[in-house]
Amino acid sequence: MEYRRLPHGKEQISVIGLGTSSIGIAGDKEIEAVMTMALENGINYFDMASSDAAPFSAFGRALAGYRESVYFQIHFGADYSSGKYGWTTNLDAIKRSVDWQLSALKTSYIDFAFLHCIDEEADLQHAFKGGILDYILKLKNEGTVRHIGLSSHTPEIVNMVLDLGILDMLMFSINPAYDYQKESEYAIGDVRERQRLYRRCEAEGVGISVMKAFSGGQLLNAGTSPFGKALTEYQCIQYALDKPGVLTVLPGVRGSEDLKRILGFLEAAPQERDYSVLGTFTPKEADGMCVYCNHCQPCPAGLDIGLINKYYDLSLAGDELAKSHYANLDKKAGDCIGCGHCDSRCPFHVRQMERMQTIQSYFER
């Protein structure tokens, strides 16, 4: 397993986490088997926005003795009082649901307390005025909550909450369909707005946990993919992990076989993770944008082109540390020899030779 550190903390989070939206149908025995497999393979991050109440008690039993080794995302707004998932902004209902979740999971604290599924400004204002955020902050002051998060599909809403300076983690939907297709229910914001959001999160030390990495399975089937071509799970996972700020991807699994297949990503060859095929069917507005995918490697002059681009973009986004990180690189933009290798290999048609000159001038200034 690979791990990435939470910027606003010391937690080392597994790059493959686990979503629970579909596992409830598997039954208690299979859920516990999945949890055992997950722990044995180093998965330590679990999102608890399940489609029903079934996983909670099974998780509590499976994690007996391992609680300090794992991290839970608990959603303040996911209501399981009926046995099925329900969305609510009622503070009393949220308190009851959170208490029930803690009891079922056999834990006394919450690693990540999330404002749940806030996509509209009216819902955000209700979370503020209705006391939901104050409640989370109170629990954090008491030590019950360790970090504050937000789940949303709307960049504008995320930016409003980022402005408050309270977030440690964002749960956001990242996949090629949402980033590059026309705006829809979940693909909110154009490609440039979404990329700016990822860079802002990294610049401000807010980690991202990725939901809907496969676009609900649509991307895995040519018949349902908005591109008319299928991608693989491994391509989608690598695509998400390459975005700025991303710490973990949270695929939903239905049982042990699904999890075993997902874990294969860790041993997959680079060509199995390679998503450069996207360059053949991304829209015109995505052309010319470096997404740090490193398909331009190896550079004959030894430049880490993706990292150079990333530090440049982060510096433009206001990350002061990006400048010092760039300064510490062994090879900088000025070391480009203009051979054209990167331009010929970039699936997104970035003119990297010209960009290296721009980046060199920027950092020299």
Protein Blocks (a to p, Z undefined) as FASTA:
>chain_A
ZZdddfkbcbdcdfbdcdfklmmmnojklmmmmmmmmmmnopabdcfbdfbfklmmmmmm
mmgoplmmpccdddehiacknopacddfbfklmmmmmmmmmmmnopabdfbacdehiabf
klmmmmmmnommmmmmmmmmnomambdcdddfbfklmmmmmmnopafbdcddddfklmmm
ccdfklgcifklmmmmmmmmmmnopacddehklgnolmmpmklmmnlpacdfklmmmmmm
mpghiabdcdddfbjklmmmmmmmmmpcfklmpcklmmmmpcfklgoiaehlopmpccfk
lpafklmmmmmmmmmnopaklmmmmmmpmbdfklpgolommmmmmmnlpafklmmmmmmm
mmmZZ
